[in-house]
Amino acid sequence: MAGISSDVIRGYNDTIILYLFMDGPSYGYEISKRIKQISDEKYIIKETTLYSAFTRMEKNGYIESFQDEAEVGGKKRTYYRITDLGRSYYQEKCEEWELTKDVIEKFIER
């Protein structure tokens, strides 16, 4: 079976990313690696998709960025963390998923 189409999962990238921030602050490469690992490599998020999501979610107030004091290869790493607004948005998206799943399952043959 092929991986998940980015079209199918696009609306839930924020949910996936926010879920991972619930454990604490992280940075792009680590988030990407965890998505791949947790999905058993069925979903590999593109770097451009990930950073577009970070930018959009930061603009909406769901996450905030900060620089790590320790430099990595001469460059400070940008970390992101979830905000209280982001936690509320995550809960809304989880509820929306339950509704979506209930509807779509009515149209899936098994």
C-alpha positions as CSV (number, residue, x, y, z in Angstrom):
1,M,0.0,0.0,0.0
2,A,1.3,3.5,-0.8
3,G,1.6,6.3,1.7
4,I,-1.2,8.6,2.5
5,S,-2.0,11.2,-0.1
6,S,-1.2,14.7,1.0
7,D,-4.6,15.8,-0.3
8,V,-6.4,13.5,2.1
9,I,-4.5,14.5,5.2
10,R,-3.9,18.2,4.4
11,G,-6.7,19.4,6.7
12,Y,-5.3,17.5,9.6
13,N,-1.6,18.5,9.4
14,D,-2.2,21.2,12.1
15,T,-3.9,18.5,14.4
16,I,-0.9,16.2,13.9
17,I,1.7,18.9,14.6
18,L,-0.2,20.3,17.6
19,Y,-0.5,16.8,19.1
20,L,3.3,16.5,19.0
21,F,3.7,19.9,20.7
22,M,1.6,18.6,23.6
23,D,4.7,16.8,24.8
24,G,6.7,20.0,24.8
25,P,8.7,22.4,22.5
26,S,10.3,20.9,19.4
27,Y,11.7,22.0,16.1
28,G,11.0,21.2,12.5
29,Y,13.2,18.2,11.8
30,E,12.3,16.5,15.0
31,I,8.5,17.0,14.3
32,S,9.0,15.6,10.8
33,K,10.9,12.6,12.1
34,R,8.2,11.9,14.7
35,I,5.4,12.1,12.2
36,K,7.2,9.6,10.0
37,Q,7.9,7.3,13.0
38,I,4.5,7.4,14.6
39,S,2.7,6.8,11.3
40,D,4.9,3.8,10.6
41,E,6.3,5.7,7.6
42,K,2.8,5.9,6.0
43,Y,2.9,9.7,6.1
44,I,6.0,11.7,5.4
45,I,5.3,15.4,5.7
46,K,7.1,17.6,3.2
47,E,9.4,20.3,4.7
48,T,7.6,23.0,2.8
49,T,4.2,21.8,4.2
50,L,5.6,21.6,7.7
51,Y,7.1,25.1,7.7
52,S,4.0,26.6,6.0
53,A,1.9,25.0,8.8
54,F,4.3,26.5,11.5
55,T,4.0,30.0,9.9
56,R,0.2,29.8,9.6
57,M,-0.3,28.4,13.2
58,E,2.1,31.0,14.6
59,K,0.2,33.8,12.8
60,N,-3.1,32.4,14.2
61,G,-1.6,32.2,17.8
62,Y,-1.7,28.4,18.1
63,I,2.1,28.1,18.5
64,E,4.9,30.4,19.3
65,S,8.6,30.3,18.2
66,F,11.7,30.9,20.2
67,Q,15.4,30.5,19.6
68,D,17.5,27.9,21.5
69,E,20.4,29.4,23.3
70,A,22.7,26.5,22.3
71,E,23.9,27.1,18.8
72,V,23.8,24.2,16.3
73,G,26.5,24.4,13.7
74,G,26.9,28.1,14.4
75,K,23.2,28.8,14.0
76,K,20.5,29.1,16.7
77,R,17.8,26.6,16.2
78,T,14.1,27.8,16.1
79,Y,11.8,25.9,18.5
80,Y,8.1,26.0,18.6
81,R,5.6,25.4,21.5
82,I,1.9,25.2,21.7
83,T,-0.1,28.0,23.2
84,D,-3.4,27.8,25.2
85,L,-5.2,28.9,22.1
86,G,-3.4,26.1,20.2
87,R,-4.6,23.6,22.8
88,S,-8.2,24.8,22.4
89,Y,-7.9,24.6,18.6
90,Y,-6.4,21.1,18.9
91,Q,-9.5,20.0,20.9
92,E,-11.8,21.5,18.3
93,K,-10.0,19.7,15.5
94,C,-10.2,16.4,17.4
95,E,-14.0,16.8,17.8
96,E,-14.2,17.7,14.1
97,W,-12.3,14.5,13.2
98,E,-14.8,12.4,15.2
99,L,-17.7,13.9,13.2
100,T,-15.8,13.6,9.9
101,K,-14.9,10.0,10.6
102,D,-18.5,9.1,11.5
103,V,-19.7,10.6,8.2
104,I,-17.0,9.1,6.0
105,E,-17.4,5.6,7.5
106,K,-21.0,5.5,6.3
107,F,-19.6,5.5,2.7
108,I,-16.8,3.0,3.1
109,E,-17.3,-0.6,2.0
110,R,-15.5,-3.2,4.1
